[in-house]
């Protein structure tokens, strides 16, 4: 888990079908964060099919099969 402002946070799930041009991250503390995909150029360049091939690592990092960059919970919260 990621320690952020006295809270342990992790990622449970991603969803790109919430709103056009945005992605939702469902956190372990029950919150849902919606961020614009434009803030993540590597993710924005992925096709719809490639965006479906994501993985969560250690509850706090996520990545996609098509790119080598690893993102964290803190990356989502900076937006």
N, C-alpha and C positions, 0 to 999 in steps of 0.2 A: 504494500500500500504506500501511497505517496502522502507525506505529511505536508499539509498546506494550511497555514493559518489555524493551527491547533485542531485540525480535522484530518482524519485519515481518509483519503479518497482513492478510489479505484474505478476502473471502467468496466461496466458489465456488457455493454452492447453499443453498436453504431447503427445509425439509420440515415439513409440519404433520401428517403421518400417523405420526409416531413414537410419540406418546403423547397421550391425550386431554388437552386443555388446555395443551399445550406445543408449542413449535416448536423445530426443530433447525436449526442453522446449521453448515455444513461449511466449515471454514477452510482457507486455502491451505497452512498448515503441517501439514495432515493431521488436526487435531483436529476433533471434533464437539462442539458446545456445545448443550445442551438447556436451554431457559429456559421458565418458565411464561408463557403468553400474557397472563395477568392483570397482569403487570408492564408491559404495553404496552396501555393502554386503547384507543388508536386502532386497533390491530390486532385486539384482542378484539371490537370492535364490527363487524368485517367479516364478511360471510357466507362460507361455505366456498368458494363460487365466486370471490368477490372476493379471498380469500387466495391463490388460485392465480394471480392476475394480478400477480405481483411482478416487480421488476427490480433488477438490481445495477448500480451506477454506480461506475466507477473502482475496482473490486474492494473498496472499503471502505464504501460506502453502499448502502442498499437502501430501496425504497419500494414502494408498491402503487398501481395505477391509480386506485383509489377514494378515496385520501386524498392530501393534499399534503405531509404530514410526511415528512421524510427521516431515516432512522435510520443509525447507524454501527456499526462493529465495537465501538467503545468502549461504546456503549449496551448491547450484548449482554453485555459483560464486567463491567458494573457490577452486574448482577443477582445 
